């Protein structure tokens, strides 16, 4: 059975740097037999979290909108390729909406020492690649901190690779830089089913 590899694109600009790099990763995965799919967050109508404070269990959220597609992907995919442009040193508003609306994907649990932590309600562990495409921003740590928290405690993604691109609009843009496209393709090829 082939792996299902889903690219989640946090950029509002189709065919540009972030989209092109994610697409190359998916092409690499497809070349080794993976089933691939792309989801453009900007095409989904996703409400901001309303902080309702209610437990929607066994559902993930009371609101039925574009997040239903994201919940399905996070439940069933084998690999997530998450791409975003850097906005104010972090990531796009489209991705921020998804992260905020993932609060209901985790439950709070008490550790033996009495401290509280989160545990994902999603049973399936997915492999993940995070792609951060920056032009002016140089420090990916603000984005990486949030992505690691989201992956570990909410989305149940084992982050295998961070592909961090700087100076993305230099020259013809990242979408035309052969060394980046080749690396992205190889990242896709390296996705193997465990």
N, C-alpha and C positions, 0 to 999 in steps of 0.2 A: 504494500500500500504506500502511495506517495505522500510526502509531507504537504500540508497546506501552508503556504507562505503568504502572508498578507502584508502588503505595504500600506501603511497609514500615513497619509501626506498632510502635514499641518500647514502647508503653504497655500495661500489663496491664488497663486499664479501657476496655472497648468503649463507644462512644457518648459518651465524655467529651471533654475539650478536644482532646487530641492527635489522637484518632481523627476528630473532627469537622472539624478543620482539614485534615488529610490528605484526607479524603473530599471536601471542597470543592475542593481542588486537582484531584482526580481528576474531579470533575464538570465543572470548567472544561475539562480536557483532552478529556473525552468530548464536550463540546459542539462541538469542532472536528474530531471524527471519530476520536479516538484510541481504541484498544482499552485498557480499563482493568482493573486487578486489584488487590485488597488482600491483603496477607499480614500476619497478626497473629503477631508473634514469640512471644507468650505461648502460642499454640496449637501451636507446634512444640516438640517435645522435642529440645532441643539440649544436648549434653554440653559441659562446659567443656573447653578445650584440655588435652590430657594431656601436652603437651611431649614427644612420643614421639621427636622428633629424627630420624625416618626420612623419606625422600623418597617420597611416595606417587605420584609422576609415573608415568603420565599422569593419574592421578586427582587430586582435590584433597585428599582426606583418607581415612584408613583407616576411620574411623568412619562408619557409615551411620545417620544420624538426620535430624532436621529440617533440618540444614544442606544436605542434598541439594536442598531446595526453594530455598534461598538461592543455592546455586551455580548452579542452573538459571536463576533470575531474573538474576543478575549476568552470566551468559553470553549471555542472549538478549534482555533488555529493551532498549528504546531510551532510556527515561527512568526514573530512580528518584526517587521522592518519599519521603524518609526522615524520619519524625517520631518524636520522643522527648520525654517529659517530662524536666525537669531534676531529677536526683537528686544531692544533695550537690554542686550546681554543675556537674555533668557530664551524664550521661545514664543511662538505665535499665540494670539488670542484663541484661535481655533483649538490648539492643543491644550491651552489652559482650561477651556471649557470642559474638555474630556477629563482632564485630571481632576478638576473640582467635582464633576459629576460621578467620579469613581469612588467617592467617599463611602457609598453604600455597598461597595464590593468587599469591604472588610468588616470584621467584627472586633471589638475591643476585648482583650483577654488579660487576665491577671497572671503575672509570672510568679514563680515560687517565692521570690523576694518581696512580693507585694507591688512591684512596679506594673504599670499598665503598658500594653503595646497593642499593635494591630496585627491581625492575621487575615489573609485573604480568604474570602468565601469561595473563590474559584479553585476547584480541585486540580485542574490540569495545569502542569508547569509547562510554560512555553519558552523557547529560546528567543533571544531578542538582539537586534542590532539597532543602535541609536545613531542617527545621522543629524549632525548640527551644522548648518550652512551659514557662515558668518562673513560679512564683508568688513564692517568697521569693528565689531566686537572682537576682542582677542582672548577673553577669559571665559571658557566654557563652564567653569565651576558652578555658577548659579543655576544654569540649566541642568547640569549633571546631578547636582544635589537633589533637585525635585524629581528628576527622572528616576534616580535610584530608589527614592522613597516610594514613588508610584509603582515601579516594577516589583520591588521586594514585598511591600505590604498590601498592595491593592490589586494589581494586575496579575500577580504570580508569574512574572517573567524573569527568567534567568538571563541577565544582560551579558551577552558574550563578547560584544564588540561595540566600541564607540568610534564612529568615523567622524572626526572633527575637521571641518574645512574652513580655512580662513581666506581672506582676500577673494571671496567668491565672485566678485564682479570685475576682478582684474583681467584686463585684456578682453577676450571674448566671453568671459564668464566660466564658472565651473562646469557648466553643461557642455563646454567645448574643449576642456582640458583632458587630453587623452590619458594622462597618468591617473587622474581621478576616476575616469570612466572605467579604466582597466582595473583599478583597485576595487571599485564598486562591484564590477562583474565577478571578480575573484572572491569577494565576500559572499556573494550569492552561491558560487560554486562550492564554497567551504561549508555551506549549510548541509549537514548530514543528519539523517534520522538516527536518533539514539536507539 
